[in-house]
Amino acid sequence: MSELPANYRIFGEHLELLKRIRKEVQSLGNDIVEDVRMHRIVYGRKTVLRTFLDIHPAKNGIMMTIRKGRFYNDAKKITTDKGLTAEVVTNNNNLKDALELVKQCYLSV
């Protein structure tokens, strides 16, 4: 797992949460592609064109935009439906549920 640049301060106080998310997402499989950009991080499967997750900082945590797949089922109703995507502000309280949705989407792309 590559580390974020030392000056990657955009996530501020949520940097530890980001590290936990990155570790979990990258453990989903060895075909994960991580594209670190100036204002967000995009995850895809095999190529960046098949993205399933886009994360960027939010006021109360980390905003995760998840590309919904055919197996997407938000039983806990933690996301906001945006059509082909769903959004959730992830924090320490809902991290496990959010990562379960990410796993569902990873398996469906």
ABEGO torsion letter per residue (X at the ends): XBBBBAABAAAEAAAAAAAAAAAAAAAAEAABBBBBBAABBBBBBGBAABBABBBBBBAAEBBBBBBBBAABBBAAGABBBAEABBBBBBBAAAAAAAAAAAAAAAAAX
